Each structure stands twice: as structure tokens, then as C-alpha cells.
Amino acid sequence: MWEEIDEWLHEHYAVHGASQHRQASGGGCIHQAWTIGKEDRRFFLKTGGCEQSSVYRAEADGLNQLRAALKHS
């Protein structure tokens, strides 16, 4: 799993080896949550089964809407 995450982060954000610097984070009782990356570039990541992919997509859409709203405020 971590290798695929590193590949995705490298492709989309030009970040190398972020998962080598990971720490478990609080994120609820259903999913595991992680903070990965170094001090200059950190990411929050939730992991769980593929059956939860629609939940992850909905959360990502909501976070993107919040980001857009903050840019325009």
C-alpha cells in the first residue's frame, strides 16, 4: 500500500518517499488515519477497504469545496 501511495504523491505533487515519514493520527473509529511526509510537505491520509471508496470521494469533494471557499474569502 505505501509504495502505491508514494508513487501517487510523486506523480501528483512531486513528493518523494512521504510514507517513510508516517505517524498514526486520530480520524475516527471506522478508518485508519495517518499524517505522512516531512515538515515542509505533509498530507493527511485515511485508509480502509475499497467498499468505502464512495465515502472517501465524498469527503474529498467536501474538502475541495472548503478549500475553494477559503480562497475566495
Secondary structure by P-SEA (a helix, b strand, c coil): caaaaaaaaaacccccccccbbbbbbccccbbbbbbccccbbbbbbbbcccaaaaaaaaaaaaaaaaaaaaac
